[in-house]
Amino acid sequence: MNQNLKLFATDMDGTFLRNDHSYNHKKLAELIKEIQDRNLLFAASSGRSLLGLTEVFAEYKDQMAFVAENGGVVAYKGEILFAKDLTVAQTQELIDDLQEKIEEYFEKNEVLTIAQVRDMCNTSRKCAKILIEYFDEQKFTKKVGAETERVHY
């Protein structure tokens, strides 16, 4: 192995994680140990939020680094080493893009769930809930039936 290497990073969704977002915990523990034995650091790299990644790898979060939000946040042992904040304009653009996706979704479907928003955004359930509650406040969606279900306003 190249002596200059310090980090072993892998993409998560569609690469390391199974389709149901699970993984082999025993195999990961073995992999992390092998990587550490070579004086390398294992990193989970994803477009997911830092919160989402640390939830998935909660039992290993002190043994690995996280490259989250498509490189926008880098953390190790609970410390954020790098964070690129979005401008107000960039944030609004993302919200507009999500609203457009949801609008297209409602053209074919009547009910939208928090889980579907989570998948649209490739984020955690907690973040998806915040987003859908924002759309409720904007009177774009409204809660019906179950806590997690929304319809177009």
NUZANU-645628 format. One line per field, with one value per residue (C-alpha): x, y, z; residue number from 1. Coordinates in nm, 4 decimals. Each point is the difference from the previous one (the first is absolute). Example, Ala and Ser with C-alpha at 12.3 -4.5 7.8 and 13.67 -1.06 7.14 Angstrom:
x <- [1.2300|0.1370]
y <- [-0.4500|0.3440]
z <- [0.7800|-0.0660]
i <- [1|2]
END
This chain:
x <- [0.0000|0.1189|0.1796|-0.1356|-0.3601|-0.1618|-0.3694|-0.2200|-0.3346|-0.2964|-0.3313|-0.2976|-0.3246|0.0073|0.3561|0.0584|-0.3562|-0.2608|-0.3163|-0.1800|0.2840|0.1280|0.3483|0.1944|0.1054|0.2463|0.1709|0.0248|0.1607|0.2549|0.0611|0.0530|0.2463|0.1940|0.0117|0.1117|0.2693|0.1409|-0.0034|-0.2829|-0.3307|-0.3291|-0.2445|-0.3622|-0.0580|-0.3492|-0.2401|-0.1917|0.0041|0.2552|-0.2848|-0.1251|0.3423|0.0724|-0.3390|0.0749|0.3456|-0.0764|0.1960|0.3136|-0.0212|0.3101|0.2050|-0.0629|-0.0235|-0.2982|-0.0007|-0.3612|-0.2179|0.2086|0.3173|-0.1652|0.0660|0.2925|-0.0069|0.2068|-0.0693|-0.2859|0.2014|-0.0856|0.3299|-0.1464|-0.3395|-0.1063|-0.3152|-0.2594|-0.0956|-0.3617|-0.0318|0.1372|-0.2336|-0.2983|0.1034|0.0052|-0.3398|-0.1389|0.1452|-0.1552|-0.3339|0.0114|0.0734|-0.2896|-0.2285|0.0921|-0.0610|-0.3504|-0.0840|0.0012|-0.0685|-0.2391|0.1949|0.3646|0.1785|0.2980|0.1849|-0.0542|0.1351|0.2971|0.0699|-0.0490|0.2604|0.2265|-0.0085|-0.1023|-0.3599|0.0546|0.1084|-0.2850|-0.2479|0.1359|-0.0306|-0.3560|-0.1014|0.1441|-0.2196|-0.2985|0.0687|0.0199|-0.3377|0.1507|-0.0757|-0.2265|-0.0105|-0.2743|-0.0696|0.3242|0.2630|0.2300|-0.2460|-0.0478|-0.2175|0.0371|-0.1586]
y <- [0.0000|0.3530|0.1437|0.3514|-0.1039|0.1270|-0.0456|-0.2732|0.1483|-0.1691|0.1249|-0.1241|-0.0139|-0.2527|-0.1005|-0.0947|-0.0079|-0.2518|0.1212|0.0112|0.2216|-0.2800|-0.1476|-0.2908|0.1310|-0.2833|0.0528|0.3776|-0.0575|-0.2305|0.2486|0.2921|-0.2056|-0.1038|0.3602|0.1256|-0.2723|0.1601|0.3436|0.1179|0.1613|-0.1333|0.2637|-0.0257|0.2361|0.0977|0.2643|-0.0675|0.2424|-0.0441|-0.0817|-0.2677|-0.1612|0.0014|-0.1599|-0.2817|-0.0620|0.0914|-0.2905|0.0873|0.3812|0.0386|-0.2326|0.1581|0.3312|0.1342|0.1901|0.1139|0.2165|-0.0732|0.1256|0.3018|-0.1296|-0.2046|-0.1300|-0.2297|-0.1107|0.2457|0.3004|0.1787|0.0484|0.1760|0.1427|0.1918|0.1933|0.0750|0.3554|0.1095|-0.0097|-0.3544|-0.1126|0.1526|-0.1714|-0.3378|0.0641|0.1023|-0.3145|-0.2192|0.1772|-0.0701|-0.3692|-0.0177|0.1774|-0.2617|-0.2747|0.1346|-0.0038|-0.3816|-0.0657|0.1274|-0.0593|0.0776|-0.1454|0.1238|-0.3131|0.0955|0.3511|-0.1602|-0.2090|0.2939|0.1985|-0.2905|0.1236|-0.1158|-0.0343|0.2853|0.2368|-0.1129|0.0694|0.3544|0.0551|-0.1287|0.2092|0.3033|-0.0804|-0.0366|0.3497|0.1344|-0.1606|-0.2117|-0.3268|-0.0889|-0.2862|-0.2602|-0.3258|-0.1322|0.2372|-0.0839|0.0518|0.3184|0.1096|0.2934|0.3093]
z <- [0.0000|-0.0758|0.3079|-0.0714|0.0554|0.3195|-0.0662|-0.1422|-0.1081|-0.1600|-0.1338|0.1969|-0.1973|-0.2813|0.0857|0.3633|0.1275|-0.1101|-0.1744|0.3366|0.1394|0.2249|0.0078|0.1473|0.3426|0.0655|-0.3357|0.0586|0.3418|-0.1638|-0.2815|0.2374|0.2061|-0.3109|-0.1228|0.3422|0.0126|-0.3172|0.1680|-0.2224|0.0844|-0.1343|-0.1269|-0.1065|-0.2910|-0.1107|-0.1172|0.3211|0.2895|0.2772|0.2366|-0.2390|-0.0313|0.3715|0.0657|-0.2454|0.1503|0.3643|0.1493|-0.2044|-0.0020|0.2211|-0.2204|-0.3375|-0.1818|-0.1911|-0.3273|-0.0197|-0.2216|-0.3108|0.1671|0.1604|0.3526|0.1324|0.3575|0.2189|0.3580|0.0389|-0.1195|-0.3225|-0.1824|-0.3033|-0.0884|-0.3069|0.0804|-0.2628|-0.0831|0.0381|-0.3804|-0.0176|0.2772|-0.1795|-0.3237|0.1776|0.1556|-0.3400|-0.1596|0.2691|-0.0343|-0.3739|0.0653|0.2430|-0.2489|-0.2640|0.2557|0.0728|-0.3717|0.0214|0.3707|0.2633|0.3225|0.0771|0.3044|0.1975|-0.1113|-0.3643|0.0650|0.1782|-0.3085|-0.2397|0.1945|0.0929|0.3589|0.3453|0.1143|0.2469|-0.2781|-0.2256|0.2798|0.0383|-0.3760|-0.0235|0.3020|-0.1807|-0.3004|0.2355|0.1387|-0.3558|-0.0724|-0.2762|0.1795|0.2897|0.2445|-0.0413|0.1725|0.1439|0.1404|-0.2900|-0.2863|-0.2036|-0.2903|-0.2335|0.1539]
i <- [1|2|3|4|5|6|7|8|9|10|11|12|13|14|15|16|17|18|19|20|21|22|23|24|25|26|27|28|29|30|31|32|33|34|35|36|37|38|39|40|41|42|43|44|45|46|47|48|49|50|51|52|53|54|55|56|57|58|59|60|61|62|63|64|65|66|67|68|69|70|71|72|73|74|75|76|77|78|79|80|81|82|83|84|85|86|87|88|89|90|91|92|93|94|95|96|97|98|99|100|101|102|103|104|105|106|107|108|109|110|111|112|113|114|115|116|117|118|119|120|121|122|123|124|125|126|127|128|129|130|131|132|133|134|135|136|137|138|139|140|141|142|143|144|145|146|147|148|149|150|151|152|153]
END
